[in-house]
Amino acid sequence: QKAEEDFIQLLFDCKEIKKHTTFREAMTLISTDPRYLLVMGERERERLFNDFIDQRGRREREETRKKRREGMDKFRQFLETNSSVTVDTQWRTFKEQVTGHPIFNEIDKLDSLT
């Protein structure tokens, strides 16, 4: 158990390992570290590596969703507090008014339409 935790920490510590890094590429990056040898067997290392990559991908997707949600919430608050925006405001007019505003620039343009 401790050996597995140390091996996973080794994967976290290696900044060159990204979500698209293959097992072989990762092993060449970390094979000189003593923690590499703590886990016996190539299959076990590969299993831990795949679990690590899956976990990293899930975490990155969740962070992206969270940032998107926060940006949309800020934009919604901006709209609610902006008295120049009404039901009758045309998109073209609104866009001219807010172009360059930090909140408008932070969100995806498609998100601003939802």
Rosetta blueprint (number, residue, H / E / L):
1 Q L
2 K H
3 A H
4 E H
5 E H
6 D H
7 F H
8 I H
9 Q H
10 L H
11 L H
12 F H
13 D H
14 C L
15 K L
16 E L
17 I L
18 K L
19 K L
20 H L
21 T L
22 T L
23 F H
24 R H
25 E H
26 A H
27 M H
28 T H
29 L H
30 I H
31 S L
32 T L
33 D L
34 P H
35 R H
36 Y H
37 L H
38 L H
39 V L
40 M L
41 G L
42 E H
43 R H
44 E H
45 R H
46 E H
47 R H
48 L H
49 F H
50 N H
51 D H
52 F H
53 I H
54 D H
55 Q H
56 R H
57 G H
58 R H
59 R H
60 E H
61 R H
62 E H
63 E H
64 T H
65 R H
66 K H
67 K H
68 R H
69 R H
70 E H
71 G H
72 M H
73 D H
74 K H
75 F H
76 R H
77 Q H
78 F H
79 L H
80 E H
81 T H
82 N L
83 S L
84 S L
85 V L
86 T L
87 V L
88 D L
89 T L
90 Q L
91 W H
92 R H
93 T H
94 F H
95 K H
96 E H
97 Q H
98 V H
99 T L
100 G L
101 H L
102 P H
103 I H
104 F H
105 N H
106 E H
107 I L
108 D L
109 K H
110 L H
111 D H
112 S H
113 L H
114 T L
